[in-house]
Amino acid sequence: MQALKNNNPTIRNFLDELSGLIKGKANEEMDFLRMLKVAKLHELTGKLNRGTDFHGWDKSYYMTQAATRTSWNLKEVCVTHMKGKTVFLNIYSYSIQYFSLGHCMAGLNLIANCLFGITLEVVPTKKGESWDRYVKKLRLSHETEGLIGYVYMDLFPRTGKFNSAANFAIEFAYATPKKEALEEGRREEDFLPRTSHEEDIEEGFLVPKVALVCNFDEPISVLGRPSLLSYDEVETLFHEFGHTLSNLLSRTRFQHTAGTRYGPNPVKEININHASCQQRPT
């Protein structure tokens, strides 16, 4: 970095080299944005003109249009009139690049580990524990405190399912008289291991459990295609996982003050910052 600060030719050479590497892709994407404008003007005016000017203020609008569509297929939609002839453009199709769900989960694991010392591990569900065969159970563990809690990842659509994204607390980590709970049918495994900062609490803490619900495209195994997410869906996943951490990292004496039931500001802090890590991991 010091060399870049003190040596202008070094900076210029670096920028020139970088520009050369990305120029082809940048031109390709600008051509696509221009095509979107041609298609949009045709939709609004009924006129088709490939030579439509593309202004600086168009860029942000059409980038947003491109980012919010899952795919585009501009097939014979744009024509131009040249010397009295109608010319159909070649088929121009463009699909937005996606992020595989597996890589996104690896990113969540990396961030949770760096920020909180937590690791995510897929574990089998017990008989009758899951409500759908595609639901995955994750165990969250801390490097020194052990078990933190469980999250059920219900990420794919199905008939009758809630059709948005949300985080549902199944069990909060609140203090409860362990002896009485065991007598009522609780199991020893339902309680978190005691840590040093809990020595003043004689009750046990229940293991928190959360359901993270989304509706992403399912993988297509016969094609070898994993579940693929758009950028907005990646943001949704990271945002909802922030709520998950708010619930799982909370240990309180009373159930009604645990997790997301606490004041709104501390709850939002984790999921907003977690989404920011997804955008700017450094």
N, C-alpha and C positions, 0 to 999 in steps of 0.2 A: 504493500500500500504506500509506503514511503517513496518507493521508486515512481509510482504513479503521480504522487503529489509534486515531486520535484523535477520531473522530466516530461515536458510537454510532448516531445516526439514519441515517447513511450505511450502516452495517453492517445495521441492521434493514431498511431499504428494499431493499438488495441481496438479502438472504435472502428477503424477502417476494416480490420479483419472481421470483427463481429458483424458489421454491416453487410459484408460480402457473404457471410454464412447464412444470414436470415433474409436477404433481399428477395430471393426467389419465392420463399414461402409468404413473405409480406405482400409481394405483388399478386400472388395467387389469391390471398384473402381479400385484398382490395378489389380485385376483379369480381369476386363473389359479392361484395357489398354493393358494387355498382349494379350488378345484375338484380339484386334485391330492390334497388331503387327503380330500375326500369320496370320490374314486375309490379311494384307498388303504384307507380304512375299510371301503368296500364289499367290497373284495378280501379283507380280513381277517375281517370279521364277517358279511357278507352283507346288512347293513343300509345303507340309503341315506337320508341326511339332509342336505339342502342347508344347513340351519341350524347345522351343526357349528361349534363355536367354534374360532377360529384363535388360538392363543396365541403369545406372544413366542418361546417355545422351538421352535415349529414352523417359524419362518421360515427358519432356517439349514438345517434338514433338507430342506425342500421346494425351496429354492433350489438345493441340491446335486442333488436329483432332476431338476429342470428342466434344469440345466446339463449333466447327463450323458446325457440323451436327445436323439437327433438330431431327433426330431419327436414331437408328441403329437396324438392325435385322439380326444377324449373324446366319442364319438358316442352319444347316448342312453344314456350310462352312469350318469348321476346322476338319480335321481328323488326326489321328496319326497312325503310323504303330507299333504295338506291337506284337512281336513273330510271324511276318508274317501275322498278321491279320489287316485288315483295320477297324478302330473303328470310327464311327461317333459320334461326341460330341452331347450332348443334345442341343436343341434349346436355344440360349442365346440372348435374346432381351433386349435392354436397351433404354429408352427414357430419354432425358435430361430434367431435371426439368425446368419448366417455371415460369414466374412471371405474375400474373394476371394484366390486364390493370388497373383494379380498384385500386389495391394496389399501382401500379406505380403512378397513378394520385394523390392518397392520399400522396405519398411521395413527389411529386412535390409541392403540396399544403403546406406540412409541411416545406420544405426547403425555398420556397418563403416567407412564413410567418416568419420564423426565421431570414432570411437574410434581407428582405425588408419590413416586416410588411404587406404583401399582402395576401389576401385570394382569392381562386378560387371558383366560384359558377356557377353551371349549370343554365342557364336561357333559357326560350323558345324563339324560333326564330319567327319573324313576317312573314306574308304571303309574299312569293317571296324573302325572305332574304337568304334562304339556297338553295344550288344547288343539295343536295342529302339528302335523309331521314335519313341517318346515321350520318350526320354532327351534332356535338354538339357545342353549343355556350356557352362559358365561360365568365363570367364577373369577371374582376380583380378589387378588391377594396383595398384601403389602409386604415389602421385603423384610420388615422386622416385626410387624404386628400380626402377620398371618392373614386369616380370612377377613375380608371386608364385607362381602355380600355377593348376591347373585343378580344377574340381569337376564331376562328372557327376551331374545331378539326375534321379534315377530315382524319380518321385513317385507313379505310378499303379499299381494292382494289375493282375496278369495271372496266367494259369494257371501254376502251378509256381513262382511267385516267393516269396521270403522274405516272410512276411506280417506283419512288425512294422516297426519303424523302427530304423535303425542307420547307422553311419558306417564305411565300409571304406576303408582306405588302400591305394591301388594302387601308389603310388611315394612314398617319403619324400625330403626334400631333404637328403641326406647327401653328404659330400664323397667324390669318387672321382677317381682319376687320369684327367684328361681325355684325354690322348694315348692311353692304353691303351683307354679306353672307346670312343674313336672308331675305333680299330683293330678293336675287337670288333663294330662295327656300329652304335654309337650315332651320332646325328646332332648337329650343332652346336646345333640348336634344342632339344635335350633338356637343355641346361644353362642355369642362371640367369645373368643378367648380373652381373658382378662389382661389388660396392659397396665403399665405403671401409673398412667394418669387417671386410672379408674379405681385406685385403691380406697378412695373415700366413699365409694358406692358399693353397698353390700348386695344389691340386686344384680341379676344377670342382664345382659343386653341381647335382645332378639336379633337374629341375623336378618338384615334388610334384604328385601327382594323387590325388584322393579321390572316392569314390562316396558320395553321400548318398541313402539309400534310405528311402522312406516308402510309404504306401498310402492316398492321398487319393482322394476321388471325382474321376472324370474330368470334363472339361468336356463339355457337350452342345451342340455347335455348331449343330445345327438349331434349337435353342430360344434360341440366343444366351446360354446360361448358362455362365459360367466355372466353373472348379473352385472349390468353396466349402469352407472349413475351419471346423470348430467351434473353440471357444476352446481346448479341450484339444489339438487338432491344431496350432493356432498355437504353443502352448507346445512341442510336440514338434519342430516345424520349427526354432524358434529354439534349442532345446536341442541338436539334432543339428548345426546350423550352428556352434554353439560348438565342438563336436568338430572340425568341418571346419577352423576357424581354428586350432585347436591343431596340427593336422597341417601346414597350409600355411604358418604363420608360423614354423615350426621349421626351423633350418638347423644341422645338427650334423656333426661329423667322422665319427661312426660311425652306421651305419644303425640299430642296435638301441637307440640313445638318442634317436631322432628322434620328433617328434610325440607321439602318445598312448602311445608305448612308454616315455616318461620317467615319473618318479614320478607317482602318482595325484593328489596335491594340486594341482600346477600345471596339470595337464590339466583338472581339474574347475573350476578357477577361472574359466577363460574361458567355458565353456559355461553355468555357473551365473549368472555376471554378465551374459552375453548374454541369457539367459532373463529376468533381472530387468529389463533394458532394455526388453524387449517389454512387461512389465507396467507399468513406471514409467519411461518414456523420458526424463523430466526428471531 
